[in-house]
Amino acid sequence: EQETAIVSLFVNKGGRKFLIASLEGQGFVVNEDDCVGNTRKGKQVLNVKAPVEAQSCVVVPPDADHVATVGENRKLLIFKLAEVPDMARGKGVRLQKFKDGGLSDAKAFVLKEGLSWTDSSGRNFVVTDLKEWIGDRAQAGRLPPKGFPKNNRFG
C-alpha cells in the first residue's frame, strides 16, 4: 500500500537467505527465491497484524552459525542459527523475549569471527568473547558489551 514503510531493499541475486523478524521478536529464515513477487504489490512473506510491523530483514552469510538479536530495552541475546526455522512464509518463532518494547535489530554472523557493529561515529567494533550473551532462542538477553550503539542497531 502507499502508506507502507520499507524495512529493507535488496537487488535479487538468487540463492541467498534472509533473516526476517517482526517488532514483537518473531522471525524466521527465508530463501531469496521465495521472496520474489510477480505483482505490482509485491509479495508478503512475513505475516503480522497491526500494530506489529516488520522490523528487520538481513542477509544471512553462507557460513553463519549464530544469530544476535537486540531489543529496544538494550538486551542482547546470541543463539544458534539452527534454532531458527527455514520457512517460505509465516509468522516465525520467538527469537527473543521482551518485557518492555520489542525487537530493535537482528544479525546472523559467524561466532568464531565475533560480533561486529558500527557506532554512530563510524567506528567499527568486534567482540569475540561472547559467552555472557550466548543462550537459547526466546530468552530475554543481557545488557550488551561496552561500545554498543545507543540506537540498538548493528549498523
C-alpha positions as CSV (number, residue, x, y, z in Angstrom):
1,E,0.0,0.0,0.0
2,Q,1.1,3.6,-0.5
3,E,1.5,4.3,3.3
4,T,3.6,1.1,3.8
5,A,7.2,1.7,5.0
6,I,10.1,-0.1,3.5
7,V,12.2,-2.1,6.1
8,S,14.9,-3.3,3.7
9,L,15.5,-3.4,-0.1
10,F,17.7,-5.8,-2.0
11,V,18.6,-6.5,-5.6
12,N,17.6,-10.1,-6.4
13,K,20.7,-12.2,-6.9
14,G,19.2,-15.6,-6.1
15,G,20.4,-18.3,-3.8
16,R,20.8,-16.1,-0.7
17,K,18.9,-16.5,2.6
18,F,17.4,-13.7,4.7
19,L,16.7,-13.5,8.4
20,I,13.3,-11.7,8.7
21,A,11.9,-10.5,12.1
22,S,8.9,-8.5,13.4
23,L,8.8,-5.8,16.1
24,E,7.4,-8.4,18.6
25,G,10.5,-10.6,18.2
26,Q,9.1,-13.3,15.9
27,G,11.2,-14.4,12.9
28,F,12.5,-17.0,10.5
29,V,14.9,-17.6,7.7
30,V,13.6,-17.4,4.1
31,N,15.2,-18.3,0.8
32,E,15.6,-15.3,-1.5
33,D,13.7,-17.1,-4.3
34,D,10.6,-17.4,-2.0
35,C,10.6,-13.6,-1.7
36,V,10.2,-12.7,-5.4
37,G,6.7,-11.4,-6.2
38,N,5.2,-11.1,-9.7
39,T,2.6,-8.5,-9.0
40,R,2.7,-4.7,-8.6
41,K,2.1,-5.0,-4.9
42,G,4.9,-7.5,-4.4
43,K,4.7,-10.5,-2.1
44,Q,4.1,-10.7,1.6
45,V,6.4,-13.1,3.3
46,L,6.2,-12.1,7.0
47,N,2.7,-12.3,8.4
48,V,2.0,-9.6,11.0
49,K,-1.2,-8.0,12.4
50,A,-1.3,-4.3,13.3
51,P,0.2,-2.7,15.3
52,V,3.1,-5.1,14.9
53,E,5.3,-4.4,11.9
54,A,8.2,-5.9,10.1
55,Q,11.4,-4.8,11.8
56,S,14.4,-6.4,10.3
57,C,15.4,-8.2,7.1
58,V,19.1,-9.0,6.8
59,V,21.2,-11.3,4.6
60,V,22.4,-14.5,6.3
61,P,26.1,-15.1,5.3
62,P,26.6,-18.6,3.8
63,D,28.8,-19.6,6.7
64,A,26.8,-18.0,9.5
65,D,26.2,-20.2,12.5
66,H,24.7,-17.8,15.1
67,V,22.1,-15.0,15.4
68,A,22.3,-11.9,17.6
69,T,19.2,-10.0,18.5
70,V,18.9,-6.8,20.5
71,G,15.7,-5.3,21.9
72,E,14.6,-1.7,22.4
73,N,15.3,-2.4,26.0
74,R,19.0,-2.8,25.2
75,K,19.1,-6.6,25.9
76,L,21.4,-8.6,23.6
77,L,20.9,-12.4,23.0
78,I,23.0,-14.7,20.9
79,F,21.8,-18.2,19.9
80,K,22.4,-20.8,17.2
81,L,21.1,-20.2,13.7
82,A,19.9,-23.8,13.6
83,E,17.3,-22.8,16.2
84,V,15.6,-20.6,13.6
85,P,13.4,-22.4,11.1
86,D,13.6,-22.0,7.3
87,M,10.1,-21.0,6.1
88,A,8.7,-19.7,2.8
89,R,6.1,-17.6,4.6
90,G,4.6,-17.1,8.0
91,K,5.0,-15.5,11.4
92,G,8.0,-17.4,12.5
93,V,9.2,-18.3,16.0
94,R,10.0,-16.1,19.0
95,L,13.6,-15.0,18.6
96,Q,13.9,-13.0,21.9
97,K,11.5,-12.4,24.8
98,F,10.8,-8.8,25.8
99,K,9.1,-7.4,28.9
100,D,9.3,-3.8,27.6
101,G,9.3,-2.7,23.9
102,G,10.2,-5.1,21.1
103,L,13.0,-6.1,18.7
104,S,15.4,-3.4,17.6
105,D,17.7,-5.3,15.3
106,A,18.9,-8.8,14.4
107,K,22.1,-10.1,12.7
108,A,23.4,-13.5,11.5
109,F,27.1,-14.0,11.9
110,V,30.0,-16.5,12.4
111,L,30.7,-16.9,16.1
112,K,34.4,-17.6,15.6
113,E,34.8,-14.2,13.8
114,G,33.0,-12.4,16.6
115,L,30.1,-9.9,16.6
116,S,30.7,-6.6,14.9
117,W,28.9,-3.3,14.7
118,T,29.4,0.3,13.7
119,D,28.7,3.0,16.2
120,S,27.2,6.5,15.5
121,S,30.8,7.9,15.0
122,G,31.5,5.3,12.3
123,R,33.9,3.3,14.4
124,N,33.9,-0.5,13.9
125,F,33.8,-2.8,17.0
126,V,34.4,-6.5,17.1
127,V,33.7,-8.6,20.2
128,T,34.9,-12.2,20.2
129,D,34.3,-13.2,23.8
130,L,30.5,-13.6,23.7
131,K,30.0,-16.3,26.3
132,E,28.0,-13.9,28.5
133,W,25.3,-13.3,25.8
134,I,25.0,-16.8,24.4
135,G,21.8,-18.6,25.3
136,D,18.8,-20.3,23.8
137,R,16.3,-18.8,21.4
138,A,13.4,-17.0,23.1
139,Q,15.4,-16.0,26.2
140,A,15.4,-12.3,27.5
141,G,19.1,-11.5,26.9
142,R,21.6,-9.3,28.8
143,L,22.9,-5.8,28.5
144,P,25.3,-5.5,25.5
145,P,29.1,-5.0,25.7
146,K,30.7,-1.6,26.1
147,G,30.6,0.5,23.0
148,F,27.3,-0.9,21.6
149,P,25.4,1.8,19.8
150,K,22.8,3.7,21.8
151,N,20.2,3.2,18.9
152,N,20.4,-0.6,19.5
153,R,21.3,-1.2,15.8
154,F,24.2,-3.3,14.5
155,G,24.7,-0.7,11.8
